[in-house]
Amino acid sequence: MDCEASSFSRHAVQRMFERAISPEEVRVALVNGETIAEYRDDTPYPSMLILALVGKRPPYVVVAPDDISRRCHAITVYVSDPALWGSNFRTRKPT
């Protein structure tokens, strides 16, 4: 991800606290992560779902990069639920 700085929405901070995910884990995910979904119609910026292995956990970060300010805005953060995702954590299991 090509961002010079990151900011966290209030929702992201709340979820990080509830799920014991540190800001550093989110930053590592943004630098080393893989985009597994894009949401081009989101506003005010298109967003994407980033997955990265940080330590032993695979956190997901929904992030909206702002190309003008070169900032990434973390919208929400959560840890993969093996019951919902395949073993590669990149595809959802059928419901």
C-alpha positions as CSV (number, residue, x, y, z in Angstrom):
1,M,0.0,0.0,0.0
2,D,1.4,3.4,-1.0
3,C,0.5,5.6,1.9
4,E,2.7,8.0,3.8
5,A,0.6,8.1,6.9
6,S,-2.4,6.4,8.4
7,S,-5.4,7.6,10.4
8,F,-8.0,5.5,12.2
9,S,-11.7,6.1,12.3
10,R,-13.4,6.1,15.7
11,H,-15.0,2.8,14.6
12,A,-11.6,1.3,13.8
13,V,-10.1,2.4,17.1
14,Q,-13.1,0.9,19.0
15,R,-12.8,-2.4,17.1
16,M,-9.0,-2.5,17.6
17,F,-9.5,-2.1,21.3
18,E,-12.2,-4.8,21.5
19,R,-10.1,-7.2,19.5
20,A,-6.7,-6.4,21.0
21,I,-5.2,-5.3,17.7
22,S,-2.5,-2.7,18.0
23,P,-2.0,0.3,15.7
24,E,1.4,-1.2,14.8
25,E,-0.3,-4.4,13.7
26,V,-2.5,-2.4,11.4
27,R,0.5,-0.5,10.0
28,V,2.3,-3.8,9.4
29,A,-0.8,-5.1,7.6
30,L,-1.0,-2.0,5.4
31,V,2.7,-2.2,4.4
32,N,2.9,-6.0,3.9
33,G,-0.7,-6.9,3.3
34,E,-2.5,-8.2,0.2
35,T,-5.6,-6.6,-1.2
36,I,-8.3,-9.3,-1.4
37,A,-11.3,-7.1,-2.2
38,E,-12.0,-3.6,-3.6
39,Y,-15.0,-1.5,-2.9
40,R,-14.8,1.2,-5.7
41,D,-18.2,2.7,-4.9
42,D,-17.5,3.5,-1.3
43,T,-17.5,7.2,-0.3
44,P,-15.9,9.5,0.4
45,Y,-13.0,7.3,-1.0
46,P,-13.0,3.9,-2.6
47,S,-11.8,1.3,-0.1
48,M,-10.3,-2.1,0.0
49,L,-10.0,-5.1,2.2
50,I,-6.4,-5.9,3.2
51,L,-5.2,-9.2,4.7
52,A,-1.8,-9.8,6.2
53,L,-0.3,-12.3,8.6
54,V,0.9,-10.3,11.6
55,G,2.5,-12.6,14.2
56,K,0.2,-15.6,14.3
57,R,-3.0,-13.7,13.5
58,P,-4.4,-12.8,10.1
59,P,-6.1,-9.4,10.6
60,Y,-8.3,-7.8,8.0
61,V,-8.2,-4.0,7.6
62,V,-10.8,-2.1,5.6
63,V,-8.8,1.0,4.4
64,A,-9.6,4.0,2.2
65,P,-6.5,5.4,0.6
66,D,-6.7,9.1,-0.3
67,D,-4.4,9.6,-3.3
68,I,-4.3,13.4,-2.8
69,S,-3.1,13.5,0.8
70,R,-1.3,10.2,0.6
71,R,-3.0,9.0,3.8
72,C,-4.7,5.7,4.4
73,H,-7.8,5.9,6.5
74,A,-8.5,2.6,8.4
75,I,-12.3,2.2,8.5
76,T,-12.5,-1.1,10.5
77,V,-10.2,-3.9,11.7
78,Y,-11.0,-7.5,12.6
79,V,-9.4,-10.9,12.9
80,S,-10.3,-13.7,10.5
81,D,-12.9,-16.1,11.7
82,P,-11.9,-19.6,10.5
83,A,-15.6,-20.6,10.5
84,L,-16.3,-17.9,7.8
85,W,-13.1,-18.0,5.7
86,G,-11.2,-20.7,3.8
87,S,-7.8,-21.9,5.0
88,N,-6.1,-19.3,3.0
89,F,-8.3,-16.5,4.6
90,R,-8.8,-15.0,1.1
91,T,-12.1,-16.6,0.1
92,R,-15.3,-16.8,2.2
93,K,-16.8,-20.2,2.8
94,P,-20.3,-20.8,1.3
95,T,-23.1,-20.1,3.7
